């Protein structure tokens, strides 16, 4: 599977929601919904576990993607992900880098390769 890196540096191609969507796997949707419900202390229904990747502007997205400030910013600037932005790394990314340090490593690697 081709690597798909979200605006913030998360690996869409490794994301349970994306994998469940690609494979139309309802068992995976249930698993992800349970995991994310605990992780985010919210009720997440298996039916909401559908995502074609945060770069998608016409496909299915997990509900948070529709309100994600990082995604909105990247789309407005017309960049594939934040590593392609002239203002990388801005303060919008601080929280995700604290929670998922690998996201910063991915984006730093992309930025270096540009």
C-alpha positions in Angstrom: 0.0 0.0 0.0 1.2 3.5 -0.9 2.2 5.7 2.0 -0.4 8.4 2.7 0.7 11.1 5.1 -2.0 13.4 6.7 -1.6 17.1 6.8 -0.3 16.8 10.4 2.1 13.9 9.8 -0.1 11.1 10.9 0.2 8.0 8.7 -3.2 7.5 7.1 -2.0 4.3 5.5 -1.6 2.9 9.1 -4.8 4.3 10.5 -7.5 1.8 11.5 -10.3 4.0 10.2 -8.6 4.3 6.8 -7.9 0.6 6.7 -11.4 -0.3 7.7 -12.7 1.9 4.9 -10.4 0.6 2.2 -11.3 -3.0 3.1 -14.9 -2.4 4.0 -14.2 -4.2 7.2 -17.0 -3.9 9.8 -15.1 -5.8 12.4 -12.2 -3.3 12.1 -14.7 -0.5 12.4 -16.0 -1.9 15.7 -12.4 -2.4 17.0 -11.4 1.1 16.1 -14.6 2.6 17.5 -14.0 0.9 20.8 -10.3 1.9 20.9 -11.0 5.5 20.0 -14.0 5.8 22.4 -11.6 4.9 25.3 -8.7 6.9 24.0 -10.7 10.1 23.4 -13.3 9.5 26.2 -16.2 9.9 23.7 -18.9 7.7 22.3 -17.7 6.8 18.8 -20.0 4.6 16.7 -18.6 2.0 14.4 -20.7 3.5 11.5 -18.6 6.7 11.9 -15.4 4.9 11.2 -15.0 5.7 7.5 -12.1 7.8 6.1 -10.5 8.0 2.7 -7.6 10.0 4.1 -7.4 13.6 5.3 -6.2 14.8 1.9 -9.6 13.8 0.4 -11.8 16.7 -0.4 -14.6 14.6 -2.0 -14.4 11.3 -0.1 -15.4 10.0 3.3 -13.8 11.5 6.4 -13.9 10.8 10.1 -16.0 13.5 11.8 -12.9 15.2 13.4 -11.3 15.7 10.0 -14.1 18.0 9.1 -13.3 20.4 11.9 -9.5 19.9 12.1 -7.7 23.2 12.1 -4.5 21.7 10.7 -6.4 20.1 7.8 -8.4 23.3 7.1 -5.1 25.3 7.0 -3.3 22.9 4.6 -6.3 22.8 2.2 -6.5 26.6 2.3 -2.8 26.9 1.5 -3.0 24.2 -1.2 -0.3 22.0 0.4 -0.3 18.2 0.5 0.8 18.2 4.1 2.4 20.7 6.5 5.9 19.8 5.5 5.2 21.5 2.1 4.2 24.8 3.9 6.5 27.8 4.0 5.5 28.3 7.6 6.4 24.7 8.8 6.3 24.0 11.7 3.8 26.4 13.1 2.0 26.5 16.4 -1.0 24.6 15.1 1.1 21.4 15.1 2.4 21.6 18.7 -0.3 19.5 20.2 -0.1 16.7 17.7 3.7 16.6 18.0 3.4 16.1 21.8 0.9 13.3 21.4 2.4 11.6 18.3 6.1 12.4 18.1 6.4 10.2 15.0 4.2 12.8 13.1 7.0 15.4 13.6 9.6 12.9 12.5 7.6 12.1 9.3 7.1 15.8 8.4 10.7 16.7 9.2 11.8 13.9 6.9 9.5 15.1 4.1 10.7 18.7 4.6 14.3 17.7 4.4 13.7 15.8 1.2 12.0 18.8 -0.5 
